[in-house]
Amino acid sequence: MNTVNTLNIYLNGKRKYLLIALNVVLSIFIIFQVAILNSIRPDIGDIQALPPTNTDSSHGSDSDTKNPNREGKGYK
């Protein structure tokens, strides 16, 4: 507890400068985080659309579900 009181007395006049420095460091950290997140965004060309689904209103028709058209990447 004595070390906390000693640190409190030592930082008594310097709190404003410490707060400003911490806010600047936090702002820089947030800017770097946004830059990193924007750099790992996948390209739109790499994302393929799903094949069209059967949207007819006749429930129970499973003609398209036995052999779906899956010619995209990753399907064999």
Contacts in CASP RR format, 6 or more apart in sequence:
PFRMAT RR
TARGET T0000
AUTHOR 0000-0000-0000
METHOD contacts of the structure
MODEL  1
MNTVNTLNIYLNGKRKYLLIALNVVLSIFIIFQVAILNSIRPDIGDIQAL
PPTNTDSSHGSDSDTKNPNREGKGYK
11 18 0 8 1.000
48 72 0 8 1.000
48 73 0 8 1.000
51 68 0 8 1.000
51 69 0 8 1.000
51 70 0 8 1.000
51 71 0 8 1.000
51 72 0 8 1.000
52 69 0 8 1.000
53 64 0 8 1.000
54 61 0 8 1.000
54 63 0 8 1.000
54 64 0 8 1.000
54 65 0 8 1.000
END
